[in-house]
Amino acid sequence: MAYIYPAPGVASAQATLTLSVNANSGDTNSLPLPSLQDITLNNANDVFSWTTLDNGSKQQIATTSTNSLAMNLVVDQAKFFGTDYATATAAGAASSTAAEYGVFGLSKDKVKVDFSLYMGDEDDGTNGPTITGEAYVTGLAPTVSADSPVWVTPITLTVDGDYTATTA
């Protein structure tokens, strides 16, 4: 059995999330998101239920699923606000990069992104799985307090369609 071990602090083994603009197939300037505090991968199947008069229990069948990634991110100015948001919005998603938009711009402008989540190496040192898909950035709510003097925001990637999982 091989456990996935994201190895916090080990650059080559840690869990990483990368975004790129879906409409721009040439977006080679993807946006890696550093400083992730936690990651939750959701695959919630909807269920249709019905009852019949001759049975005291409900019948159920799985239908479509709602997929999302949720995490907390320590805010980095360039990653959050982008390297050139004004140019990105003027040029449009088809010719702009995720790095230009930044996380805030991708969410504000409702830009569909391609994402790649590397879950971390396995405990035997081999490469672990990668989850990819298309999504929208939602759920931003940056906060700061006296007890947490750096800006931290939740971020949700609401997945459009299915996940794709690959292993090394």
C-alpha positions as CSV (number, residue, x, y, z in Angstrom):
1,M,0.0,0.0,0.0
2,A,1.3,3.4,-0.9
3,Y,0.1,6.5,0.9
4,I,0.1,9.9,-0.7
5,Y,2.5,12.0,1.4
6,P,2.5,15.7,0.3
7,A,5.6,16.4,2.4
8,P,5.1,20.0,3.6
9,G,8.2,22.1,3.0
10,V,9.8,19.7,0.5
11,A,9.4,21.5,-2.8
12,S,9.7,18.5,-5.1
13,A,7.2,16.4,-3.2
14,Q,4.5,18.8,-2.0
15,A,0.9,19.2,-3.2
16,T,0.7,22.0,-5.8
17,L,-2.1,23.6,-7.6
18,T,-1.7,25.3,-11.0
19,L,-4.2,27.4,-13.0
20,S,-4.3,28.4,-16.7
21,V,-6.9,30.2,-18.8
22,N,-9.2,27.7,-20.5
23,A,-10.0,29.9,-23.5
24,N,-6.3,30.5,-24.2
25,S,-4.9,27.1,-25.3
26,G,-1.5,28.8,-25.6
27,D,-1.4,29.9,-21.9
28,T,2.1,28.7,-21.1
29,N,2.4,31.3,-18.3
30,S,0.3,29.3,-15.8
31,L,-0.4,30.5,-12.3
32,P,1.0,28.2,-9.6
33,L,-0.6,28.8,-6.2
34,P,1.9,28.8,-3.4
35,S,1.1,28.8,0.3
36,L,-1.8,26.5,0.4
37,Q,-2.9,25.7,3.9
38,D,-5.3,22.8,3.3
39,I,-7.0,21.2,0.3
40,T,-10.3,19.5,0.2
41,L,-11.2,17.5,-3.0
42,N,-15.0,17.1,-3.2
43,N,-17.0,14.6,-5.4
44,A,-20.6,14.8,-4.1
45,N,-23.0,12.5,-6.0
46,D,-26.6,13.7,-6.1
47,V,-29.1,11.0,-5.3
48,F,-32.7,10.6,-6.5
49,S,-35.0,9.0,-4.0
50,W,-38.5,7.5,-4.3
51,T,-40.9,5.4,-2.3
52,T,-43.4,2.8,-3.2
53,L,-46.5,1.8,-1.3
54,D,-45.3,-1.8,-0.9
55,N,-42.0,-0.9,0.7
56,G,-41.2,0.7,4.0
57,S,-37.8,2.0,2.8
58,K,-36.8,4.5,0.2
59,Q,-35.2,3.5,-3.1
60,Q,-32.3,5.6,-4.3
61,I,-30.1,5.9,-7.3
62,A,-27.0,8.0,-7.9
63,T,-27.3,10.8,-10.5
64,T,-24.9,13.5,-11.5
65,S,-22.1,14.7,-9.1
66,T,-21.0,18.2,-8.0
67,N,-17.2,18.4,-8.0
68,S,-15.1,21.1,-6.4
69,L,-11.7,21.8,-4.8
70,A,-11.7,24.0,-1.6
71,M,-8.6,25.3,0.1
72,N,-7.2,28.2,2.1
73,L,-4.5,30.3,0.6
74,V,-2.1,32.8,2.2
75,V,-2.4,35.8,-0.1
76,D,0.6,36.7,-2.3
77,Q,0.1,40.1,-4.0
78,A,1.2,39.1,-7.5
79,K,-0.6,35.7,-7.4
80,F,-3.8,37.2,-6.0
81,F,-4.0,40.5,-8.0
82,G,-2.1,39.3,-11.1
83,T,0.9,40.6,-12.9
84,D,-1.1,42.8,-15.4
85,Y,-4.8,42.7,-14.8
86,A,-5.5,45.8,-16.9
87,T,-4.0,44.2,-20.0
88,A,-5.7,40.9,-19.3
89,T,-9.2,42.4,-19.1
90,A,-8.5,44.7,-22.1
91,A,-7.3,41.7,-24.3
92,G,-9.8,39.2,-23.1
93,A,-9.5,35.6,-21.8
94,A,-8.6,34.2,-25.2
95,S,-5.3,36.0,-25.3
96,S,-4.5,36.5,-21.6
97,T,-2.8,34.3,-19.0
98,A,-3.9,33.3,-15.6
99,A,-0.8,34.9,-14.2
100,E,-1.9,38.3,-15.7
101,Y,-5.4,38.0,-14.2
102,G,-4.4,36.7,-10.8
103,V,-6.8,34.7,-8.6
104,F,-9.0,37.8,-7.9
105,G,-9.3,38.7,-11.6
106,L,-10.1,35.1,-12.6
107,S,-12.9,35.1,-10.0
108,K,-14.2,38.6,-10.7
109,D,-14.2,38.2,-14.4
110,K,-15.7,34.6,-14.3
111,V,-12.8,33.2,-16.4
112,K,-13.0,29.4,-16.8
113,V,-9.6,27.9,-15.9
114,D,-7.9,24.6,-16.4
115,F,-6.5,23.3,-13.2
116,S,-3.9,20.7,-12.2
117,L,-3.6,19.5,-8.6
118,Y,-0.6,17.4,-7.9
119,M,-1.5,15.6,-4.7
120,G,2.1,14.9,-3.6
121,D,4.6,12.1,-3.7
122,E,3.7,8.7,-2.4
123,D,5.4,7.5,0.8
124,D,7.7,5.2,-1.2
125,G,9.1,8.3,-3.0
126,T,7.3,7.7,-6.3
127,N,5.2,10.4,-8.0
128,G,1.7,10.6,-6.7
129,P,-1.6,11.3,-8.6
130,T,-2.6,14.4,-10.4
131,I,-6.2,15.6,-10.6
132,T,-7.1,17.9,-13.6
133,G,-10.2,19.5,-14.9
134,E,-11.9,22.8,-15.8
135,A,-13.4,25.1,-13.2
136,Y,-14.4,28.6,-12.1
137,V,-12.6,30.4,-9.2
138,T,-15.2,31.2,-6.5
139,G,-15.5,31.8,-2.7
140,L,-12.8,34.4,-2.2
141,A,-13.1,36.1,1.2
142,P,-9.7,37.4,2.4
143,T,-9.4,38.1,6.1
144,V,-6.7,39.4,8.4
145,S,-6.7,39.7,12.2
146,A,-4.5,40.5,15.1
147,D,-4.1,36.7,15.7
148,S,-3.4,36.1,12.0
149,P,-1.5,39.1,10.7
150,V,-1.2,37.9,7.1
151,W,-4.1,37.9,4.6
152,V,-5.6,34.4,4.2
153,T,-8.5,33.6,1.9
154,P,-10.6,30.6,1.2
155,I,-10.8,29.7,-2.5
156,T,-13.1,27.2,-4.2
157,L,-12.7,25.8,-7.7
158,T,-16.2,24.9,-8.8
159,V,-15.5,22.1,-11.4
160,D,-17.3,22.2,-14.7
161,G,-17.7,18.5,-15.6
162,D,-15.6,15.6,-14.4
163,Y,-12.2,15.3,-12.8
164,T,-9.5,13.4,-14.6
165,A,-7.1,11.5,-12.4
166,T,-3.7,10.3,-13.6
167,T,-0.9,8.5,-11.8
168,A,2.8,8.4,-12.5
